[in-house]
Amino acid sequence: MKVTVIRSGGFAGIERRGQADSADDPLLDGLVGRVDLSLLPPPGRIPDQFVYDIDIDGTTTSVGEAQLTGPLRELVHHVLDSGG
């Protein structure tokens, strides 16, 4: 399973990307299993907020920083910190 996260927006507009693959990352399956992308609301329009584009094996969504809580926050930070 591959997970890609792209963070964009913010005051400076600097993009940050990360990608992880469960073949190389044993923690990834557990983190993904706690997240349901279909339940996430679309990002609200808040000036200068970060927006996260998340792709889990072809299932994609975008969320605003305000919606990035709990297990989703853990997953996003794990993927961004792993680089890729």
N, C-alpha and C positions, 0 to 999 in steps of 0.2 A: 504494500500500500504506500502510495506517495502522497505527501501533503505539502502544498506550497502556500506560503503567506506573503502577500505584498502589502506593506504599509505605505500609504501615501497621504498627502495633505499636510496638515500642521502649519504652523506659522511660516516656516522656511520652505515647505513643499519638497523636502528631501525624501526620496523613495528608499525604502529598505526592503530587502527580499530575503527569504529563507526557504529552504526545502529540506524535507527529511523523508526517509524511506524506512519502512518497518523492517526491511531486510537487514539494515545496518543499525537500527535504533529499536531495541527491545521495548522501550517505554512507550513508543508511539501508539501501538495498538490499544493499550489501556487508556491513553488520553483521548484518542478518537472515539472509543466506545462510550465515553461519557458525554459526547457532543451530538446534538441533532440539528444539523444546519437548516432543516425545513421549518423549525420552530422559531427561527430568529427573525425579528422585524427588520425592515430595510433601514439603512442609516438615516438618521434625521439630519436636517440641514442646520448644523451648528458651525459658525465661522471658525476656521483654524483648527478644527478637530482632525484627528487622524482617522482615516478610513482603512479598513483591513479587507482585502480581497483574499478569500480563503478557498482553496481547491483541495478537496479530498477525493482522490481517484476519479476526477471528472465531475464531481458534484461541487458546484461553486455557489458562493454567496458573498455579499459585501455587508459589512457591519461597521457602524460608527464606534468610536472609542467608548461612548456611554453604554453601549450594549455589550461591551467586552467584559464579562464578569464570570466568576466561578470557573468551571471546567474549560470553557472556551478561552478564557484568559490564560489558563495554564498551558493549553495546547498552542495557542498563538505565540506565547513567549518562548516555549520550548523549541518551536520550529525556527523562530527568528534567531534565537541564541545558538542554534546548531549551524547556522550559516547556510551552506549549500550553494 
